[in-house]
Amino acid sequence: MNIQLGRGKVVRRAYGIDEIALVPGPRTLDPSLANTRWQIGGIEREIPIIASAMDGVVDVGMAIRLSELGALGVLNLEGIQTRYDDPNPILDKIASVGKEEFVGLMQTLYAEPIKPELITKRIQAIKAGGGVAAVSLTPAGAARFGKTVAEAGADLVFVQATVVSTAHLSPADISPLDLAAFCAEMPMPVILGNCVTYEVALNLMKAGAAAVMVGIGPGAACTSRGVLGIGIPQATAVADCAAARDDFFAETGRYVAIVADGGLVTGGDICKCIACGADGVMIGSPFARAAEAPGRGFHWGMATPSPVLPRGTRIKVGTTGSLEQILRGPAGLDDGTHNFLGALQTSMGTLGAKDLKEMQQVEVVIAPSLLTEGKVYQKAQQLGMGK
């Protein structure tokens, strides 16, 4: 529905994850019967959850452990792990400074050149540990290091930026990355993102993307919406891009997974994204809270170290449990941030969805009152009033 914002602008209403709710249907099933398996780039995983390619979230050890637990972790190949042979002193330093020193320190630390030999070393270490070697590069990084990644034998390559499109205008002396050529040349599947619209998602699929990342600026450690003012609330963005996936599949017979990326904290958030049409989700801050995470209880965005326009922040997330507790339980917290697999299976059971395709078809309603209800509950908790 279009809305007249003023005399010169017509807008449409978009919805965030907190503004929707899932409606139980006529059938329920035991959660143990809910099949959560999915595929991304031809690789099958039991849990449709990916850990974000952020330096406070994924290192080699986390990537291996996530693979063991049935999920997936993506290593940032333009971060601390590929700039320093021993990242631990650097991560200690990032965790130790105050807010006033943080941005300047990050800009200094990330000015250290990326070393191709460390790209090779990290990929091979993940594979040697039995993990799925999924790695992330910006478009500029993909142009520089794509060959190194291919030779190292990565399993999946994510080409990610705040916004990625196939129609990028550059100065005459700069050649932008040809996404279609890159997808065709790389010996492994390429995942492209991020985007938030039907048209761009469809174009990325036509360029050869094995999956498309959806979401601009909703993440806890990302300040793109505040700095740049861009983005679409995640429920609408996912539904629009999922429609592009379905149309592309009907036209070509090739299925391209949609991955919701950013702003997802609880099991309920994950369930809602899949109900909106996502095949999987990418999350950061919940995994940054794992005891095994490299961030020492902190989480920061990929664009934080930008020497020109930092668009990220560092948040203190603390440590709430092991990675296994967060992914598979048993939960030690009742706020939806532990046992994501159990939450998804229980939600699917309650909704009567036997698999993720059925979960994508459940009824969704607009429920802005949930925001008010949540605030009332939170206030009651603060006052010690219980439910």
Stockholm file with secondary structure:
# STOCKHOLM 1.0

chainA/1-387         MNIQLGRGKVVRRAYGIDEIALVPGPRTLDPSLANTRWQIGGIEREIPIIASAMDGVVDVGMAIRLSELGALGVLNLEGIQTRYDDPNPILDKIASVGKEEFVGLMQTLYAEPIKPELITKRIQAIKAGGGVAAVSLTPAGAARFGKTVAEAGADLVFVQATVVSTAHLSPADISPLDLAAFCAEMPMPVILGNCVTYEVALNLMKAGAAAVMVGIGPGAACTSRGVLGIGIPQATAVADCAAARDDFFAETGRYVAIVADGGLVTGGDICKCIACGADGVMIGSPFARAAEAPGRGFHWGMATPSPVLPRGTRIKVGTTGSLEQILRGPAGLDDGTHNFLGALQTSMGTLGAKDLKEMQQVEVVIAPSLLTEGKVYQKAQQLGMGK
#=GR chainA/1-387 SS CEEEEETTEEEECCCCGGGEEEECCSCCCCGGGCBCCEEETTEEESSCEEECSCTTTCCHHHHHHHHHTTCEEEEETTSHHHHCSSCHHHHHHHHHSCHHHHHHHHHHHTTSCCCHHHHHHHHHHHHHTTCCCEEEECHHHHHHHHHHHHHHTCSEEEEECSSCCSCCCCCTTCCCCCHHHHHHHSSSCEEEEEECSHHHHHHHHHTTCSEEEECSSCSTTBCHHHHHCCCCCHHHHHHHHHHHHHHHHHHHSCCCEEEEESSCCSHHHHHHHHHTTCSEEEECHHHHTBTTCTTTTEEECTTTTCSSCCCBCEEECCCCBCHHHHHHCCCSCSSSCSCHHHHHHHHHHHHTCSBHHHHTTSEEEECTHHHHHHHHHHHHHHTTCCC
#=GC SS_cons         CEEEEETTEEEECCCCGGGEEEECCSCCCCGGGCBCCEEETTEEESSCEEECSCTTTCCHHHHHHHHHTTCEEEEETTSHHHHCSSCHHHHHHHHHSCHHHHHHHHHHHTTSCCCHHHHHHHHHHHHHTTCCCEEEECHHHHHHHHHHHHHHTCSEEEEECSSCCSCCCCCTTCCCCCHHHHHHHSSSCEEEEEECSHHHHHHHHHTTCSEEEECSSCSTTBCHHHHHCCCCCHHHHHHHHHHHHHHHHHHHSCCCEEEEESSCCSHHHHHHHHHTTCSEEEECHHHHTBTTCTTTTEEECTTTTCSSCCCBCEEECCCCBCHHHHHHCCCSCSSSCSCHHHHHHHHHHHHTCSBHHHHTTSEEEECTHHHHHHHHHHHHHHTTCCC
//
